[in-house]
Amino acid sequence: MAASENSHDVAQAEVTPFPFLSSLVSDCVKKGMDITEGGARYNFTEVQGVGIANTADSLAAISKLVFQERRVSLGLLIAAMIENFEEHESLRQMMLNDAPKYGNNEPLVDEMAREVVHNFYEEVEKYSNPRGGRFLPGLLVWTLAEGFGSVTGATPDGRKNGEVFSDSIGAAQGRDVKGPTALVKSVTQIDYTPAVGGLSFNMKFTPTVLSTDDSLHKLQSLIHTYFQLGGMQIQINVVDKETLLEAQHS
């Protein structure tokens, strides 16, 4: 990824500089340098960590079902993933349902997520770009989950080839089954200080769940708790299936 980003930066500086943008960015005019040449005061390149929940769920499934309980061999699991779990649906269901899932305040898988993100931070920060800046990590994955998932094969958490990744630093879709408080407690196990470019954390509620003043006060307390525990950003979606279908066909 670093080599790809740096090659793109070099080509962009040569072929498509940004004089107008550079005139509006601090220090480019003072230095007499385009933003693509390193004129900007802040010159970092950001790399996004995508699929954190899927990675943590996969590692937890391998840890529990392959090594601890020995219910499946690693060789069979790899073969099943290569075949996109065709003829291995019972194995896929085991990986989906019989291992802890990130987003439910489960210590094993939450520790996996924390370690994955920490390792991601450390690796990204090793690199520098041709503009004289550093690489910095980000977790703003909301526009990347579908595209990256579409070109990634089956994974040990039971996700099939081409399926979408988790769309934020929250749980993979449908896997947070112990309520919003458990989800918040899982998400805030991770240190987000190095994620300079920010992150996305999506929480979804149906309108009926938030239809009373009491429920809105509970949501307010939940958000307050999230930030007290070290959260950085949160996006609340309140929509029902019928509204989405109507928007899709209008």
Helices and strands as residue ranges (DSSP letters): H 2-15, H 19-23, H 28-31, G 35-37, E 45-48, H 52-61, I 62-68, H 74-82, H 89-97, H 107-124, E 135-138, H 145-150, H 180-187, E 202-205, H 213-228, E 235-238, H 241-249
